Amino acid sequence: MKLLKAALFTTMLSCGAISAANAELISNVPLDTSRFELMNISSLTNMALQTSTNATQQRAYNEAKFYLGRRYHKGNGVAQNTQKAIEWYTLAANEDITPAQLNLGLMYAKGDGVAVNEQKARYWLERAAKRSDNRASYALALIDEKQQKLVDAYKWYDLATRDGMLNEQIRNKARGRIGRLALNLSSSDMERARTQAESWFQTQ
C-alpha cells in the first residue's frame, strides 16, 4: 500500500501537480510577500503568535502563520522541520489561508512529514478548491484518475478549467487531461461528471 501511495504522488508530480514545497500564496487577497519573506524567523514567529480584534490585522497574523510554516517546510532561515511546517500550516489553514490548505492536502497525500492520510488530504484540497485554487482541484483529479475513479477525475479536471480559477497553466493542463480522459468515458459518464462539477461549483 505504501508503495502504491508513493507511486501515486510520483505520478502527480510528473503530471504537473504543484509540489507542496513550491505552493505559493494565491492572489485572491493581495499580499506584500516581501514583508514576510524578509522578516527574520524570530520576528515572523512573534507576528504569527499575535491576535487582534481588527479583521485586517488578524488576516496579516494568519498570513504570517502560513509563511512561517513555509519557512520550516523549505528550511529557509531556519532548520527544516516538516512537523513544525504542518503545525503552522494547520493553524493558517483553519483560518482560510488557501495555500496552507493546499500544502497540507499535498503533504497528507504524499506523507511528507506526516503519515499518509487520504481523508485529510481530500479535506484540505477540497477546502482550497472551494477558494478557487485549481491546483487543488487538479491534484484531486490526479488522485481520482490514478484510482480509476474516472467520472470523479473528470469532475475535478472540469472544475480546474473554470473561469476565475487561479492558475492559467493548470487550467490548460486540465483541459488536456480532460481530452485524454474522454477517450475512456461514455457521453453519459461525461455528462454526469459535468453535472456534478456544476452542482459542486454552484454550492461554493
Secondary structure, DSSP 8 states (H G I E B T S, - for coil): -HHHHHHHHHHHHHTT---GGG----TTS---HHHHHTS-HHHHHHHHT---SSHHHHHHHHHHHHHHHHHHHHTSSS---HHHHHHHHHHHHTTT-HHHHHHHHHHHHHTSSS---HHHHHHHHHHHHHTT-HHHHHHHHHHHHHTT-HHHHHHHHHHHTSTT-S-HHHHHHHHHHHHHHHTTS-HHHHHHHHHHHHHHHHT-
